[in-house]
Amino acid sequence: MKKIITLLLICLPITLFAQELIGKKKKYISSIKQSSSLIVDLPEMSIWSNQAEAGSLFLICYFRDEKCEKTVSIYPNEKLKQWEKILNTNCAKVKGEELVWLDQRRQLLFKVVPCENQTFALESTKANVQ
């Protein structure tokens, strides 16, 4: 009985830390919908698969110090023109950069990265704007 209690006392903090970490991650990812399912969950990165028709195929979140530092959404190439229009309307194009936009209001930097398999990635990172 003492061994079981000792084992529970050792494992309980690990389980609680993992649940707390996942809870914090979900708090920072407002774009996760019920149509998404978690594929990979590591302390530094989470990958979500999206089954909704209109959404991204995958959402990748990179974490540092329990905060979402960068998100990458993978879309089919058919959505590229739509996203370029949205970014051109709501953000400022970064001079000298192709396919990079700055949202000064939210201080986010958006970058479109062409990928293989008829997809592209839309990266979103916190901008260092003063």
N, CA, C and O atoms as CSV, one atom per row, in Angstrom:
chain,resi,resn,atom,element,x,y,z
A,1,MET,N,N,0.819,-1.193,0.000
A,1,MET,CA,C,0.000,0.000,0.000
A,1,MET,C,C,0.866,1.261,0.000
A,1,MET,O,O,0.553,2.229,-0.693
A,2,LYS,N,N,1.954,1.251,0.774
A,2,LYS,CA,C,2.855,2.411,0.820
A,2,LYS,C,C,3.479,2.648,-0.545
A,2,LYS,O,O,3.676,3.792,-0.954
A,3,LYS,N,N,3.793,1.556,-1.255
A,3,LYS,CA,C,4.402,1.702,-2.581
A,3,LYS,C,C,3.428,2.353,-3.554
A,3,LYS,O,O,3.825,3.177,-4.378
A,4,ILE,N,N,2.159,1.986,-3.461
A,4,ILE,CA,C,1.152,2.560,-4.354
A,4,ILE,C,C,0.978,4.049,-4.068
A,4,ILE,O,O,0.911,4.856,-4.995
A,5,ILE,N,N,0.905,4.410,-2.806
A,5,ILE,CA,C,0.748,5.825,-2.430
A,5,ILE,C,C,1.972,6.621,-2.857
A,5,ILE,O,O,1.843,7.733,-3.367
A,6,THR,N,N,3.155,6.060,-2.652
A,6,THR,CA,C,4.389,6.732,-3.070
A,6,THR,C,C,4.406,6.925,-4.587
A,6,THR,O,O,4.771,7.994,-5.076
A,7,LEU,N,N,4.014,5.900,-5.321
A,7,LEU,CA,C,3.971,5.984,-6.774
A,7,LEU,C,C,2.963,7.046,-7.230
A,7,LEU,O,O,3.243,7.806,-8.157
A,8,LEU,N,N,1.810,7.101,-6.591
A,8,LEU,CA,C,0.816,8.122,-6.917
A,8,LEU,C,C,1.323,9.528,-6.630
A,8,LEU,O,O,1.082,10.451,-7.409
A,9,LEU,N,N,2.018,9.690,-5.523
A,9,LEU,CA,C,2.566,11.001,-5.171
A,9,LEU,C,C,3.633,11.447,-6.161
A,9,LEU,O,O,3.784,12.638,-6.429
A,10,ILE,N,N,4.361,10.495,-6.695
A,10,ILE,CA,C,5.398,10.822,-7.686
A,10,ILE,C,C,4.767,11.160,-9.031
A,10,ILE,O,O,5.173,12.125,-9.678
A,11,CYS,N,N,3.780,10.379,-9.459
A,11,CYS,CA,C,3.172,10.561,-10.783
A,11,CYS,C,C,2.173,11.711,-10.841
A,11,CYS,O,O,2.011,12.328,-11.894
A,12,LEU,N,N,1.511,12.006,-9.752
A,12,LEU,CA,C,0.478,13.037,-9.741
A,12,LEU,C,C,0.984,14.405,-10.194
A,12,LEU,O,O,0.310,15.048,-10.998
A,13,PRO,N,N,2.137,14.881,-9.718
A,13,PRO,CA,C,2.608,16.192,-10.214
A,13,PRO,C,C,2.885,16.199,-11.714
A,13,PRO,O,O,2.647,17.211,-12.372
A,14,ILE,N,N,3.378,15.106,-12.265
A,14,ILE,CA,C,3.647,15.035,-13.706
A,14,ILE,C,C,2.341,15.132,-14.474
A,14,ILE,O,O,2.255,15.860,-15.463
A,15,THR,N,N,1.319,14.401,-14.026
A,15,THR,CA,C,0.018,14.430,-14.682
A,15,THR,C,C,-0.607,15.811,-14.582
A,15,THR,O,O,-1.145,16.322,-15.565
A,16,LEU,N,N,-0.543,16.415,-13.414
A,16,LEU,CA,C,-1.119,17.749,-13.240
A,16,LEU,C,C,-0.397,18.775,-14.090
A,16,LEU,O,O,-1.043,19.654,-14.658
A,17,PHE,N,N,0.936,18.692,-14.198
A,17,PHE,CA,C,1.699,19.626,-15.016
A,17,PHE,C,C,1.298,19.483,-16.484
A,17,PHE,O,O,1.130,20.487,-17.176
A,18,ALA,N,N,1.144,18.255,-16.964
A,18,ALA,CA,C,0.766,18.041,-18.358
A,18,ALA,C,C,-0.616,18.611,-18.635
A,18,ALA,O,O,-0.821,19.249,-19.667
A,19,GLN,N,N,-1.576,18.391,-17.728
A,19,GLN,CA,C,-2.912,18.934,-17.914
A,19,GLN,C,C,-2.892,20.458,-17.883
A,19,GLN,O,O,-3.585,21.104,-18.669
A,20,GLU,N,N,-2.112,21.030,-16.991
A,20,GLU,CA,C,-2.008,22.487,-16.894
A,20,GLU,C,C,-1.400,23.063,-18.168
A,20,GLU,O,O,-1.862,24.089,-18.668
A,21,LEU,N,N,-0.363,22.405,-18.698
A,21,LEU,CA,C,0.303,22.863,-19.900
A,21,LEU,C,C,-0.646,22.813,-21.092
A,21,LEU,O,O,-0.705,23.762,-21.874
A,22,ILE,N,N,-1.388,21.718,-21.238
A,22,ILE,CA,C,-2.341,21.605,-22.340
A,22,ILE,C,C,-3.431,22.664,-22.190
A,22,ILE,O,O,-3.851,23.263,-23.180
A,23,GLY,N,N,-3.888,22.898,-20.971
A,23,GLY,CA,C,-4.889,23.934,-20.731
A,23,GLY,C,C,-4.381,25.306,-21.122
A,23,GLY,O,O,-5.119,26.088,-21.721
A,24,LYS,N,N,-3.128,25.616,-20.795
A,24,LYS,CA,C,-2.548,26.909,-21.162
A,24,LYS,C,C,-2.417,27.033,-22.668
A,24,LYS,O,O,-2.659,28.100,-23.232
A,25,LYS,N,N,-2.030,25.930,-23.329
A,25,LYS,CA,C,-1.903,25.968,-24.776
A,25,LYS,C,C,-3.250,26.284,-25.417
A,25,LYS,O,O,-3.333,27.127,-26.310
A,26,LYS,N,N,-4.302,25.612,-24.963
A,26,LYS,CA,C,-5.623,25.841,-25.544
A,26,LYS,C,C,-6.072,27.279,-25.326
A,26,LYS,O,O,-6.771,27.844,-26.167
A,27,LYS,N,N,-5.679,27.871,-24.212
A,27,LYS,CA,C,-6.049,29.254,-23.930
A,27,LYS,C,C,-5.439,30.202,-24.956
A,27,LYS,O,O,-6.066,31.194,-25.327
A,28,TYR,N,N,-4.236,29.914,-25.416
A,28,TYR,CA,C,-3.552,30.793,-26.358
A,28,TYR,C,C,-3.964,30.552,-27.801
A,28,TYR,O,O,-3.646,31.366,-28.668
A,29,ILE,N,N,-4.656,29.469,-28.083
A,29,ILE,CA,C,-5.017,29.150,-29.455
A,29,ILE,C,C,-6.514,29.335,-29.624
A,29,ILE,O,O,-7.284,28.392,-29.442
A,30,SER,N,N,-6.925,30.531,-29.965
A,30,SER,CA,C,-8.351,30.821,-30.071
A,30,SER,C,C,-8.947,30.280,-31.362
A,30,SER,O,O,-10.168,30.169,-31.476
A,31,SER,N,N,-8.108,29.942,-32.335
A,31,SER,CA,C,-8.630,29.487,-33.623
A,31,SER,C,C,-8.926,27.994,-33.649
A,31,SER,O,O,-9.389,27.484,-34.669
A,32,ILE,N,N,-8.675,27.285,-32.563
A,32,ILE,CA,C,-8.960,25.855,-32.518
A,32,ILE,C,C,-10.466,25.681,-32.355
A,32,ILE,O,O,-11.064,26.187,-31.405
A,33,LYS,N,N,-11.058,24.971,-33.279
A,33,LYS,CA,C,-12.497,24.740,-33.257
A,33,LYS,C,C,-12.769,23.288,-32.873
A,33,LYS,O,O,-11.844,22.486,-32.744
A,34,GLN,N,N,-14.041,22.962,-32.694
A,34,GLN,CA,C,-14.398,21.595,-32.359
A,34,GLN,C,C,-14.155,20.649,-33.520
A,34,GLN,O,O,-14.100,19.435,-33.325
A,35,SER,N,N,-14.009,21.184,-34.727
A,35,SER,CA,C,-13.738,20.335,-35.888
A,35,SER,C,C,-12.263,19.961,-35.992
A,35,SER,O,O,-11.867,19.268,-36.929
A,36,SER,N,N,-11.454,20.407,-35.049
A,36,SER,CA,C,-10.023,20.107,-35.053
A,36,SER,C,C,-9.700,18.985,-34.080
A,36,SER,O,O,-10.368,18.803,-33.062
A,37,SER,N,N,-8.662,18.243,-34.418
A,37,SER,CA,C,-8.220,17.199,-33.498
A,37,SER,C,C,-6.701,17.289,-33.347
A,37,SER,O,O,-5.975,17.539,-34.309
A,38,LEU,N,N,-6.255,17.082,-32.136
A,38,LEU,CA,C,-4.838,17.166,-31.808
A,38,LEU,C,C,-4.111,15.946,-32.356
A,38,LEU,O,O,-4.497,14.811,-32.074
A,39,ILE,N,N,-3.054,16.179,-33.143
A,39,ILE,CA,C,-2.266,15.083,-33.708
A,39,ILE,C,C,-0.989,14.877,-32.907
A,39,ILE,O,O,-0.681,13.761,-32.489
A,40,VAL,N,N,-0.243,15.971,-32.692
A,40,VAL,CA,C,1.019,15.936,-31.960
A,40,VAL,C,C,0.972,16.995,-30.880
A,40,VAL,O,O,0.585,18.134,-31.138
A,41,ASP,N,N,1.368,16.623,-29.663
A,41,ASP,CA,C,1.399,17.600,-28.580
A,41,ASP,C,C,2.697,17.442,-27.807
A,41,ASP,O,O,2.857,16.510,-27.019
A,42,LEU,N,N,3.610,18.356,-28.042
A,42,LEU,CA,C,4.890,18.395,-27.352
A,42,LEU,C,C,4.975,19.715,-26.596
A,42,LEU,O,O,4.229,20.643,-26.909
A,43,PRO,N,N,5.855,19.827,-25.618
A,43,PRO,CA,C,5.960,21.103,-24.891
A,43,PRO,C,C,6.269,22.302,-25.796
A,43,PRO,O,O,5.836,23.418,-25.506
A,44,GLU,N,N,7.013,22.084,-26.889
A,44,GLU,CA,C,7.403,23.189,-27.765
A,44,GLU,C,C,6.493,23.357,-28.970
A,44,GLU,O,O,6.555,24.384,-29.645
A,45,MET,N,N,5.626,22.347,-29.264
A,45,MET,CA,C,4.864,22.398,-30.499
A,45,MET,C,C,3.617,21.535,-30.391
A,45,MET,O,O,3.635,20.469,-29.775
A,46,SER,N,N,2.528,22.010,-31.002
A,46,SER,CA,C,1.300,21.229,-31.135
A,46,SER,C,C,0.864,21.299,-32.587
A,46,SER,O,O,0.973,22.342,-33.231
A,47,ILE,N,N,0.363,20.169,-33.099
A,47,ILE,CA,C,-0.154,20.116,-34.467
A,47,ILE,C,C,-1.596,19.644,-34.393
A,47,ILE,O,O,-1.909,18.620,-33.786
A,48,TRP,N,N,-2.471,20.429,-35.033
A,48,TRP,CA,C,-3.899,20.136,-35.056
A,48,TRP,C,C,-4.322,19.861,-36.488
A,48,TRP,O,O,-3.873,20.539,-37.412
A,49,SER,N,N,-5.177,18.880,-36.675
A,49,SER,CA,C,-5.768,18.585,-37.969
A,49,SER,C,C,-7.161,19.187,-37.977
A,49,SER,O,O,-7.907,19.049,-37.007
A,50,ASN,N,N,-7.513,19.851,-39.060
A,50,ASN,CA,C,-8.815,20.510,-39.141
A,50,ASN,C,C,-9.678,19.785,-40.159
A,50,ASN,O,O,-9.281,19.632,-41.314
A,51,GLN,N,N,-10.851,19.338,-39.741
A,51,GLN,CA,C,-11.759,18.628,-40.641
A,51,GLN,C,C,-12.800,19.546,-41.271
A,51,GLN,O,O,-13.577,19.092,-42.111
A,52,ALA,N,N,-12.841,20.811,-40.894
A,52,ALA,CA,C,-13.821,21.743,-41.466
A,52,ALA,C,C,-13.442,22.071,-42.902
A,52,ALA,O,O,-12.260,22.198,-43.223
A,53,GLU,N,N,-14.448,22.208,-43.772
A,53,GLU,CA,C,-14.189,22.475,-45.188
A,53,GLU,C,C,-13.517,23.813,-45.427
A,53,GLU,O,O,-12.583,23.900,-46.225
A,54,ALA,N,N,-13.973,24.853,-44.754
A,54,ALA,CA,C,-13.500,26.213,-45.033
A,54,ALA,C,C,-12.188,26.552,-44.327
A,54,ALA,O,O,-11.567,27.563,-44.655
A,55,GLY,N,N,-11.761,25.753,-43.388
A,55,GLY,CA,C,-10.578,26.079,-42.593
A,55,GLY,C,C,-9.287,25.566,-43.190
A,55,GLY,O,O,-9.245,25.036,-44.300
A,56,SER,N,N,-8.239,25.743,-42.412
A,56,SER,CA,C,-6.936,25.241,-42.829
A,56,SER,C,C,-6.910,23.725,-42.690
A,56,SER,O,O,-7.720,23.141,-41.970
A,57,LEU,N,N,-5.978,23.099,-43.383
A,57,LEU,CA,C,-5.824,21.646,-43.268
A,57,LEU,C,C,-5.185,21.282,-41.935
A,57,LEU,O,O,-5.596,20.331,-41.271
A,58,PHE,N,N,-4.158,22.066,-41.553
A,58,PHE,CA,C,-3.436,21.831,-40.304
A,58,PHE,C,C,-3.122,23.172,-39.644
A,58,PHE,O,O,-2.983,24.194,-40.316
A,59,LEU,N,N,-3.013,23.148,-38.333
A,59,LEU,CA,C,-2.576,24.302,-37.562
A,59,LEU,C,C,-1.423,23.840,-36.687
A,59,LEU,O,O,-1.569,22.901,-35.905
A,60,ILE,N,N,-0.280,24.498,-36.818
A,60,ILE,CA,C,0.902,24.165,-36.024
A,60,ILE,C,C,1.192,25.353,-35.123
A,60,ILE,O,O,1.297,26.484,-35.596
A,61,CYS,N,N,1.321,25.104,-33.836
A,61,CYS,CA,C,1.620,26.158,-32.873
A,61,CYS,C,C,2.957,25.870,-32.218
A,61,CYS,O,O,3.198,24.766,-31.729
A,62,TYR,N,N,3.819,26.866,-32.211
A,62,TYR,CA,C,5.125,26.749,-31.564
A,62,TYR,C,C,5.075,27.538,-30.262
A,62,TYR,O,O,4.614,28.680,-30.237
A,63,PHE,N,N,5.547,26.931,-29.190
A,63,PHE,CA,C,5.478,27.531,-27.867
A,63,PHE,C,C,6.868,27.801,-27.309
A,63,PHE,O,O,7.814,27.050,-27.547
A,64,ARG,N,N,6.962,28.899,-26.558
A,64,ARG,CA,C,8.163,29.221,-25.792
A,64,ARG,C,C,7.678,29.814,-24.475
A,64,ARG,O,O,6.875,30.747,-24.469
A,65,ASP,N,N,8.158,29.280,-23.379
A,65,ASP,CA,C,7.744,29.730,-22.046
A,65,ASP,C,C,6.224,29.672,-21.893
A,65,ASP,O,O,5.611,30.587,-21.343
A,66,GLU,N,N,5.630,28.600,-22.380
A,66,GLU,CA,C,4.193,28.319,-22.276
A,66,GLU,C,C,3.320,29.323,-23.021
A,66,GLU,O,O,2.113,29.371,-22.785
A,67,LYS,N,N,3.894,30.120,-23.908
A,67,LYS,CA,C,3.126,31.068,-24.699
A,67,LYS,C,C,3.288,30.732,-26.176
A,67,LYS,O,O,4.355,30.315,-26.627
A,68,CYS,N,N,2.211,30.922,-26.906
A,68,CYS,CA,C,2.252,30.659,-28.336
A,68,CYS,C,C,3.105,31.735,-29.005
A,68,CYS,O,O,2.743,32.911,-29.011
A,69,GLU,N,N,4.222,31.328,-29.559
A,69,GLU,CA,C,5.167,32.255,-30.173
A,69,GLU,C,C,4.911,32.419,-31.669
A,69,GLU,O,O,5.103,33.502,-32.222
A,70,LYS,N,N,4.481,31.346,-32.315
A,70,LYS,CA,C,4.303,31.373,-33.761
A,70,LYS,C,C,3.254,30.332,-34.136
A,70,LYS,O,O,3.226,29.235,-33.577
A,71,THR,N,N,2.391,30.685,-35.088
A,71,THR,CA,C,1.440,29.708,-35.622
A,71,THR,C,C,1.673,29.576,-37.120
A,71,THR,O,O,2.051,30.531,-37.799
A,72,VAL,N,N,1.442,28.390,-37.606
A,72,VAL,CA,C,1.541,28.118,-39.034
A,72,VAL,C,C,0.288,27.350,-39.431
A,72,VAL,O,O,0.015,26.270,-38.908
A,73,SER,N,N,-0.465,27.919,-40.357
A,73,SER,CA,C,-1.656,27.248,-40.877
A,73,SER,C,C,-1.347,26.768,-42.286
A,73,SER,O,O,-0.805,27.514,-43.101
A,74,ILE,N,N,-1.692,25.526,-42.567
A,74,ILE,CA,C,-1.464,24.942,-43.890
A,74,ILE,C,C,-2.798,24.942,-44.635
A,74,ILE,O,O,-3.791,24.395,-44.154
A,75,TYR,N,N,-2.805,25.569,-45.825
A,75,TYR,CA,C,-4.007,25.681,-46.642
A,75,TYR,C,C,-3.761,25.084,-48.023
A,75,TYR,O,O,-2.617,24.998,-48.469
A,76,PRO,N,N,-4.838,24.668,-48.705
A,76,PRO,CA,C,-4.685,24.275,-50.118
A,76,PRO,C,C,-4.439,25.533,-50.959
A,76,PRO,O,O,-4.874,26.624,-50.592
A,77,ASN,N,N,-3.747,25.373,-52.077
A,77,ASN,CA,C,-3.392,26.519,-52.933
A,77,ASN,C,C,-4.601,27.327,-53.403
A,77,ASN,O,O,-4.457,28.504,-53.736
A,78,GLU,N,N,-5.788,26.719,-53.438
A,78,GLU,CA,C,-6.985,27.450,-53.865
A,78,GLU,C,C,-7.289,28.626,-52.946
A,78,GLU,O,O,-7.960,29.569,-53.366
A,79,LYS,N,N,-6.821,28.596,-51.722
A,79,LYS,CA,C,-7.097,29.654,-50.742
A,79,LYS,C,C,-6.072,30.795,-50.790
A,79,LYS,O,O,-6.235,31.792,-50.088
A,80,LEU,N,N,-5.025,30.663,-51.605
A,80,LEU,CA,C,-3.942,31.650,-51.624
A,80,LEU,C,C,-4.437,33.037,-52.032
A,80,LEU,O,O,-4.129,34.013,-51.348
A,81,LYS,N,N,-5.188,33.151,-53.116
A,81,LYS,CA,C,-5.683,34.461,-53.568
A,81,LYS,C,C,-6.581,35.094,-52.513
A,81,LYS,O,O,-6.529,36.304,-52.296
A,82,GLN,N,N,-7.402,34.282,-51.858
A,82,GLN,CA,C,-8.289,34.783,-50.809
A,82,GLN,C,C,-7.468,35.366,-49.659
A,82,GLN,O,O,-7.781,36.447,-49.162
A,83,TRP,N,N,-6.425,34.659,-49.237
A,83,TRP,CA,C,-5.595,35.158,-48.136
A,83,TRP,C,C,-4.788,36.389,-48.542
A,83,TRP,O,O,-4.625,37.307,-47.738
A,84,GLU,N,N,-4.286,36.426,-49.763
A,84,GLU,CA,C,-3.570,37.610,-50.219
A,84,GLU,C,C,-4.482,38.831,-50.210
A,84,GLU,O,O,-4.055,39.924,-49.838
A,85,LYS,N,N,-5.741,38.651,-50.619
A,85,LYS,CA,C,-6.706,39.754,-50.612
A,85,LYS,C,C,-6.975,40.225,-49.181
A,85,LYS,O,O,-7.008,41.427,-48.918
A,86,ILE,N,N,-7.166,39.286,-48.264
A,86,ILE,CA,C,-7.401,39.629,-46.855
A,86,ILE,C,C,-6.213,40.383,-46.279
A,86,ILE,O,O,-6.384,41.407,-45.617
A,87,LEU,N,N,-5.015,39.881,-46.529
A,87,LEU,CA,C,-3.810,40.518,-45.991
A,87,LEU,C,C,-3.577,41.891,-46.622
A,87,LEU,O,O,-3.196,42.825,-45.917
A,88,ASN,N,N,-3.797,42.035,-47.929
A,88,ASN,CA,C,-3.629,43.336,-48.588
A,88,ASN,C,C,-4.637,44.358,-48.079
A,88,ASN,O,O,-4.338,45.550,-48.024
A,89,THR,N,N,-5.822,43.901,-47.708
A,89,THR,CA,C,-6.865,44.793,-47.206
A,89,THR,C,C,-6.611,45.225,-45.762
A,89,THR,O,O,-6.846,46.382,-45.415
A,90,ASN,N,N,-6.137,44.318,-44.930
A,90,ASN,CA,C,-6.044,44.570,-43.487
A,90,ASN,C,C,-4.641,44.841,-42.963
A,90,ASN,O,O,-4.482,45.236,-41.808
A,91,CYS,N,N,-3.636,44.638,-43.781
A,91,CYS,CA,C,-2.248,44.770,-43.311
A,91,CYS,C,C,-1.434,45.603,-44.289
A,91,CYS,O,O,-1.873,45.889,-45.403
A,92,ALA,N,N,-0.249,45.983,-43.852
A,92,ALA,CA,C,0.688,46.721,-44.708
A,92,ALA,C,C,1.713,45.740,-45.265
A,92,ALA,O,O,2.261,44.914,-44.537
A,93,LYS,N,N,1.959,45.844,-46.549
A,93,LYS,CA,C,2.977,45.001,-47.194
A,93,LYS,C,C,4.348,45.432,-46.692
A,93,LYS,O,O,4.626,46.629,-46.622
A,94,VAL,N,N,5.199,44.496,-46.347
A,94,VAL,CA,C,6.550,44.802,-45.873
A,94,VAL,C,C,7.415,45.098,-47.088
A,94,VAL,O,O,7.523,44.285,-48.006
A,95,LYS,N,N,8.028,46.277,-47.076
A,95,LYS,CA,C,8.843,46.736,-48.198
A,95,LYS,C,C,10.045,45.811,-48.405
A,95,LYS,O,O,10.727,45.431,-47.453
A,96,GLY,N,N,10.285,45.466,-49.651
A,96,GLY,CA,C,11.435,44.633,-49.985
A,96,GLY,C,C,11.211,43.147,-49.735
A,96,GLY,O,O,12.104,42.335,-49.977
A,97,GLU,N,N,10.036,42.789,-49.257
A,97,GLU,CA,C,9.723,41.382,-48.983
A,97,GLU,C,C,8.538,40.961,-49.835
A,97,GLU,O,O,7.533,41.666,-49.921
A,98,GLU,N,N,8.671,39.817,-50.452
A,98,GLU,CA,C,7.557,39.276,-51.214
A,98,GLU,C,C,6.730,38.371,-50.295
A,98,GLU,O,O,7.293,37.533,-49.591
A,99,LEU,N,N,5.444,38.525,-50.295
A,99,LEU,CA,C,4.518,37.703,-49.519
A,99,LEU,C,C,4.696,37.831,-48.006
A,99,LEU,O,O,4.562,36.850,-47.274
A,100,VAL,N,N,5.004,39.067,-47.536
A,100,VAL,CA,C,5.111,39.332,-46.096
A,100,VAL,C,C,4.305,40.600,-45.787
A,100,VAL,O,O,4.443,41.619,-46.464
A,101,TRP,N,N,3.454,40.515,-44.740
A,101,TRP,CA,C,2.595,41.616,-44.346
A,101,TRP,C,C,2.732,41.884,-42.860
A,101,TRP,O,O,3.070,40.987,-42.087
A,102,LEU,N,N,2.466,43.127,-42.460
A,102,LEU,CA,C,2.513,43.521,-41.056
A,102,LEU,C,C,1.156,44.068,-40.644
A,102,LEU,O,O,0.620,44.980,-41.272
A,103,ASP,N,N,0.615,43.502,-39.589
A,103,ASP,CA,C,-0.614,44.013,-38.984
A,103,ASP,C,C,-0.180,44.831,-37.767
A,103,ASP,O,O,0.080,44.275,-36.701
A,104,GLN,N,N,-0.102,46.160,-37.932
A,104,GLN,CA,C,0.419,47.000,-36.853
A,104,GLN,C,C,-0.507,47.052,-35.656
A,104,GLN,O,O,-0.044,47.165,-34.521
A,105,ARG,N,N,-1.809,46.970,-35.890
A,105,ARG,CA,C,-2.769,47.027,-34.780
A,105,ARG,C,C,-2.556,45.856,-33.817
A,105,ARG,O,O,-2.523,46.053,-32.602
A,106,ARG,N,N,-2.413,44.655,-34.345
A,106,ARG,CA,C,-2.202,43.473,-33.496
A,106,ARG,C,C,-0.727,43.117,-33.347
A,106,ARG,O,O,-0.385,42.172,-32.637
A,107,GLN,N,N,0.145,43.865,-34.011
A,107,GLN,CA,C,1.589,43.640,-34.004
A,107,GLN,C,C,1.943,42.202,-34.387
A,107,GLN,O,O,2.676,41.507,-33.683
A,108,LEU,N,N,1.395,41.786,-35.529
A,108,LEU,CA,C,1.654,40.449,-36.059
A,108,LEU,C,C,2.282,40.556,-37.432
A,108,LEU,O,O,1.925,41.422,-38.231
A,109,LEU,N,N,3.210,39.675,-37.690
A,109,LEU,CA,C,3.862,39.576,-38.986
A,109,LEU,C,C,3.347,38.311,-39.667
A,109,LEU,O,O,3.436,37.221,-39.103
A,110,PHE,N,N,2.807,38.454,-40.881
A,110,PHE,CA,C,2.283,37.319,-41.639
A,110,PHE,C,C,3.184,37.051,-42.830
A,110,PHE,O,O,3.631,37.973,-43.512
A,111,LYS,N,N,3.441,35.779,-43.067
A,111,LYS,CA,C,4.294,35.391,-44.186
A,111,LYS,C,C,3.671,34.185,-44.875
A,111,LYS,O,O,3.298,33.208,-44.225
A,112,VAL,N,N,3.563,34.263,-46.205
A,112,VAL,CA,C,3.056,33.148,-46.993
A,112,VAL,C,C,4.263,32.383,-47.525
A,112,VAL,O,O,5.151,32.962,-48.150
A,113,VAL,N,N,4.285,31.076,-47.271
A,113,VAL,CA,C,5.388,30.217,-47.705
A,113,VAL,C,C,4.823,29.108,-48.594
A,113,VAL,O,O,4.047,28.274,-48.126
A,114,PRO,N,N,5.211,29.093,-49.886
A,114,PRO,CA,C,4.756,28.003,-50.760
A,114,PRO,C,C,5.297,26.661,-50.264
A,114,PRO,O,O,6.436,26.564,-49.807
A,115,CYS,N,N,4.458,25.632,-50.365
A,115,CYS,CA,C,4.843,24.286,-49.912
A,115,CYS,C,C,4.623,23.290,-51.049
A,115,CYS,O,O,4.199,23.655,-52.146
A,116,GLU,N,N,4.915,22.056,-50.765
A,116,GLU,CA,C,4.683,20.981,-51.730
A,116,GLU,C,C,3.245,20.499,-51.610
A,116,GLU,O,O,2.504,20.945,-50.734
A,117,ASN,N,N,2.864,19.605,-52.475
A,117,ASN,CA,C,1.552,18.953,-52.444
A,117,ASN,C,C,0.395,19.936,-52.570
A,117,ASN,O,O,-0.629,19.777,-51.906
A,118,GLN,N,N,0.551,20.959,-53.422
A,118,GLN,CA,C,-0.530,21.912,-53.699
A,118,GLN,C,C,-1.013,22.652,-52.447
A,118,GLN,O,O,-2.209,22.901,-52.294
A,119,THR,N,N,-0.079,23.001,-51.551
A,119,THR,CA,C,-0.429,23.718,-50.325
A,119,THR,C,C,0.500,24.911,-50.121
A,119,THR,O,O,1.531,25.038,-50.780
A,120,PHE,N,N,0.109,25.780,-49.191
A,120,PHE,CA,C,0.977,26.871,-48.754
A,120,PHE,C,C,0.805,27.024,-47.250
A,120,PHE,O,O,-0.204,26.607,-46.681
A,121,ALA,N,N,1.795,27.622,-46.623
A,121,ALA,CA,C,1.751,27.863,-45.182
A,121,ALA,C,C,1.575,29.356,-44.942
A,121,ALA,O,O,2.193,30.181,-45.617
A,122,LEU,N,N,0.735,29.693,-43.984
A,122,LEU,CA,C,0.566,31.069,-43.553
A,122,LEU,C,C,1.128,31.169,-42.144
A,122,LEU,O,O,0.514,30.713,-41.179
A,123,GLU,N,N,2.313,31.779,-42.042
A,123,GLU,CA,C,2.971,31.931,-40.732
A,123,GLU,C,C,2.515,33.226,-40.079
A,123,GLU,O,O,2.319,34.244,-40.743
A,124,SER,N,N,2.354,33.164,-38.776
A,124,SER,CA,C,1.982,34.344,-38.003
A,124,SER,C,C,2.890,34.399,-36.778
A,124,SER,O,O,2.905,33.481,-35.958
A,125,THR,N,N,3.652,35.500,-36.667
A,125,THR,CA,C,4.549,35.678,-35.502
A,125,THR,C,C,4.341,37.064,-34.925
A,125,THR,O,O,3.870,37.973,-35.608
A,126,LYS,N,N,4.693,37.214,-33.673
A,126,LYS,CA,C,4.632,38.510,-33.009
A,126,LYS,C,C,5.712,39.395,-33.617
A,126,LYS,O,O,6.872,38.993,-33.705
A,127,ALA,N,N,5.333,40.594,-34.034
A,127,ALA,CA,C,6.285,41.530,-34.643
A,127,ALA,C,C,6.935,42.371,-33.555
A,127,ALA,O,O,6.298,42.694,-32.552
A,128,ASN,N,N,8.181,42.722,-33.745
A,128,ASN,CA,C,8.908,43.586,-32.831
A,128,ASN,C,C,8.778,45.026,-33.310
A,128,ASN,O,O,9.736,45.624,-33.801
A,129,VAL,N,N,7.575,45.569,-33.157
A,129,VAL,CA,C,7.285,46.931,-33.617
A,129,VAL,C,C,7.233,47.848,-32.407
A,129,VAL,O,O,6.568,47.536,-31.419
A,130,GLN,N,N,7.920,48.962,-32.475
A,130,GLN,CA,C,7.928,49.918,-31.364
A,130,GLN,C,C,6.921,51.005,-31.622
A,130,GLN,O,O,6.769,51.913,-30.805
